[in-house]
């Protein structure tokens, strides 16, 4: 019985990710970042480049707050009418979350020390660092939700970051490529998850509340 | 009656009903959940779920808020602090019983 209850609680924690809407939004956001960054670098020093550099800053700042808001609005139309609504507790209560956050900080510090000691140009390593950060976030998501697809996404993110550094491409190309490829992967994963979710859960015909 | 059985007899009878145990287990994991989510997860009919929620609300274990999401009525259920303590106590008692008897 205790195991069944734990499964129910785990399903509640997985619920935010059950429809793939989060991945779709983040994937779309990454693609936008890749496009704006590419346009910004297409003609360095021009007025258009300056406009796009402002746009990229606004996009990153707005995206941090905006993506979650957009996800909620989409879920209100697709997920909540079908399978209900859950609000989650906030805060750093999970030991696993804290361990991963400390791990990411340690990796970042190790990276800074490594670049200082070996006199490596920091910009050369940006894609792999982005891959590490994104990978860590995805591993954390996979660990919390026990959804294996996030471990695959984490591996792919790290692979893309490492591959771009190994390719020796300039950061002007490698960074938009990193975000573009990861955006496409997240869009694919999100689309497949959403398609599967909508196929399994048709919209209810009547209003849910009877209490 | 043996000590083991007496410890089981002491558990909170209101929680020791499978449907209500499931409702409280879900609410213990989240901040709040709506009626539809609870209905789908418990597999109860609307009427049955409503009765169980009313019992839990009367006991002060669950608070129920009726609101709207756009034009759609929304019944939000959340576990109260006494509910959280009672559920935690229930889990401990059940676990102790299982440990003693296995």
HADDOCK unambig.tbl for C-alpha pairs under 7 A between the chains (distance, minus, plus):
assign (segid A and resid 5 and name CA) (segid B and resid 22 and name CA) 6.68 0.50 0.50
assign (segid A and resid 5 and name CA) (segid B and resid 25 and name CA) 6.20 0.50 0.50
assign (segid A and resid 8 and name CA) (segid B and resid 26 and name CA) 6.40 0.50 0.50
assign (segid A and resid 9 and name CA) (segid B and resid 25 and name CA) 6.58 0.50 0.50
assign (segid A and resid 9 and name CA) (segid B and resid 26 and name CA) 5.45 0.50 0.50
assign (segid A and resid 9 and name CA) (segid B and resid 29 and name CA) 5.63 0.50 0.50
assign (segid A and resid 12 and name CA) (segid B and resid 26 and name CA) 6.78 0.50 0.50
assign (segid A and resid 83 and name CA) (segid B and resid 36 and name CA) 6.43 0.50 0.50
assign (segid A and resid 83 and name CA) (segid B and resid 37 and name CA) 5.66 0.50 0.50
assign (segid A and resid 83 and name CA) (segid B and resid 40 and name CA) 6.97 0.50 0.50
assign (segid A and resid 84 and name CA) (segid B and resid 34 and name CA) 6.08 0.50 0.50
assign (segid A and resid 84 and name CA) (segid B and resid 36 and name CA) 4.74 0.50 0.50
assign (segid A and resid 84 and name CA) (segid B and resid 37 and name CA) 4.08 0.50 0.50
assign (segid A and resid 85 and name CA) (segid B and resid 33 and name CA) 5.69 0.50 0.50
assign (segid A and resid 85 and name CA) (segid B and resid 34 and name CA) 5.30 0.50 0.50
assign (segid A and resid 85 and name CA) (segid B and resid 37 and name CA) 6.03 0.50 0.50
assign (segid A and resid 86 and name CA) (segid B and resid 32 and name CA) 5.76 0.50 0.50
assign (segid A and resid 86 and name CA) (segid B and resid 33 and name CA) 4.34 0.50 0.50
assign (segid A and resid 86 and name CA) (segid B and resid 34 and name CA) 6.47 0.50 0.50
assign (segid A and resid 87 and name CA) (segid B and resid 30 and name CA) 6.34 0.50 0.50
assign (segid A and resid 87 and name CA) (segid B and resid 31 and name CA) 5.26 0.50 0.50
assign (segid A and resid 87 and name CA) (segid B and resid 32 and name CA) 5.11 0.50 0.50
assign (segid A and resid 87 and name CA) (segid B and resid 33 and name CA) 6.28 0.50 0.50
assign (segid A and resid 88 and name CA) (segid B and resid 30 and name CA) 4.90 0.50 0.50
assign (segid A and resid 88 and name CA) (segid B and resid 31 and name CA) 4.80 0.50 0.50
assign (segid A and resid 88 and name CA) (segid B and resid 32 and name CA) 6.92 0.50 0.50
assign (segid A and resid 89 and name CA) (segid B and resid 30 and name CA) 5.71 0.50 0.50
assign (segid A and resid 89 and name CA) (segid B and resid 31 and name CA) 4.83 0.50 0.50
assign (segid A and resid 208 and name CA) (segid B and resid 35 and name CA) 6.96 0.50 0.50
assign (segid A and resid 208 and name CA) (segid B and resid 36 and name CA) 5.55 0.50 0.50
assign (segid A and resid 209 and name CA) (segid B and resid 35 and name CA) 6.03 0.50 0.50
assign (segid A and resid 209 and name CA) (segid B and resid 36 and name CA) 6.88 0.50 0.50
assign (segid A and resid 209 and name CA) (segid B and resid 73 and name CA) 6.69 0.50 0.50
assign (segid A and resid 209 and name CA) (segid B and resid 74 and name CA) 6.40 0.50 0.50
assign (segid A and resid 209 and name CA) (segid B and resid 75 and name CA) 6.25 0.50 0.50
assign (segid A and resid 210 and name CA) (segid B and resid 46 and name CA) 6.12 0.50 0.50
assign (segid A and resid 210 and name CA) (segid B and resid 50 and name CA) 6.94 0.50 0.50
assign (segid A and resid 211 and name CA) (segid B and resid 50 and name CA) 5.05 0.50 0.50
